[in-house]
Amino acid sequence: MTNPPKTDLEGFHRFVGRLLASQAARLISPEEAIKLWREEQKSLRFIQEGLDDIAAGRTKSVEQFDRDFRERHGLN
């Protein structure tokens, strides 16, 4: 596994390098590459938030989720 980037610019550089190595590079514009980078960063932030929640014990069982969901949506 590679080391995480030290800056956003370094991370963007790595992202573009991966993109250029793929077939997709011929199909997208620089503006679309930036959009994809931002979407990836947003997804990574959400994943990290979820991992932080797990580490902090802010989770519930599937059974509890199911009960809460059914109650909230009148599905009992």
C-alpha positions in Angstrom: 0.0 0.0 0.0 1.3 3.5 -0.8 1.7 6.2 1.7 -1.2 8.7 2.0 -0.6 12.0 0.3 0.8 14.8 2.4 -1.3 17.5 0.6 -4.4 17.7 -1.5 -2.3 18.7 -4.5 -0.2 15.6 -4.0 -3.3 13.4 -3.7 -4.8 15.0 -6.8 -1.6 14.3 -8.7 -1.7 10.6 -7.7 -5.4 10.5 -8.7 -4.7 12.0 -12.1 -1.8 9.6 -12.6 -4.2 6.6 -11.9 -6.7 8.2 -14.3 -4.2 8.6 -17.0 -3.1 5.0 -16.7 -6.7 3.9 -17.4 -8.7 3.9 -20.6 -11.0 6.5 -19.1 -8.4 9.2 -19.6 -9.3 9.4 -23.2 -12.9 10.0 -22.5 -13.0 12.8 -20.0 -12.0 16.5 -19.8 -9.8 18.1 -17.2 -13.0 19.6 -15.6 -14.5 16.1 -15.4 -11.3 14.8 -13.8 -11.6 17.5 -11.1 -15.3 16.6 -10.5 -14.3 12.9 -10.2 -11.6 13.8 -7.7 -14.0 15.9 -5.6 -16.5 13.0 -5.6 -13.8 10.6 -4.6 -12.7 12.8 -1.7 -16.3 13.2 -0.5 -16.7 9.4 -0.5 -13.5 8.9 1.4 -14.6 11.5 4.0 -17.9 9.6 4.5 -16.1 6.3 4.8 -13.7 7.8 7.4 -16.7 9.2 9.3 -18.2 5.7 9.4 -15.0 4.1 10.6 -14.7 6.8 13.3 -18.2 6.0 14.4 -17.4 2.3 14.7 -14.2 3.0 16.6 -16.2 5.3 19.0 -18.9 2.7 19.5 -21.6 4.9 17.8 -23.3 1.9 16.1 -26.5 -0.1 16.5 -27.3 -3.7 15.7 -29.2 -4.6 12.6 -32.1 -5.7 14.7 -32.3 -2.3 16.4 -32.0 -0.5 13.1 -34.8 -2.6 11.7 -37.1 -1.8 14.6 -36.3 1.9 14.4 -36.8 2.0 10.6 -40.1 0.1 10.8 -41.4 2.4 13.6 -40.2 5.6 11.8 -42.0 4.5 8.5 -45.1 3.0 10.0 -44.2 -0.5 8.9 -45.0 -2.4 12.1 
